[in-house]
Amino acid sequence: MTAVSLEECAAYHDIPKINLQKLRYADKIHGRNDRFMEDKVILDFNNPLYNDTTKIYFKALGVAGGNERELARYVAKQTGKNEWSIYMLFRNFKFKNQEFSKRLIEILENYITENCIFANYILDK
């Protein structure tokens, strides 16, 4: 995660700095602390868990032998969501919901530990 100043992030995304300031204020009110660190902002502030989710997804996909359907079925059973919607989430890489991303990371880590004898090595990398 790369944290930069508000000015740098606004220039990078080509948005007004005031939008980031309003977002930081709203996050402070709602108790959300994953996008801003004091006076710095995560460069990918819209989806700060995207990299973590992507990394664990590819590790789990390797354990599943490249079978996205198996992963989708496992996640669907754990979350109670439709298997097809989870499969399309994987296909389109739409990891925008932070609460679901946190849950997805936990579920995929559990999948790796249940299905791989080298789970400690894979999860540490």
Secondary structure, 3 states (H helix, E strand, C coil): CCEEEHHHHHHHHCCCHHHHHHHHHHHHHHCCCCCEECCEEECCCCCCCHHHHHHHHHHHHHHCCCCHHHHHHHHHHHHCCCHHHHHHHHHHCCCCCHHHHHHHHHHHHHHHHHHCCCHHHHHHC
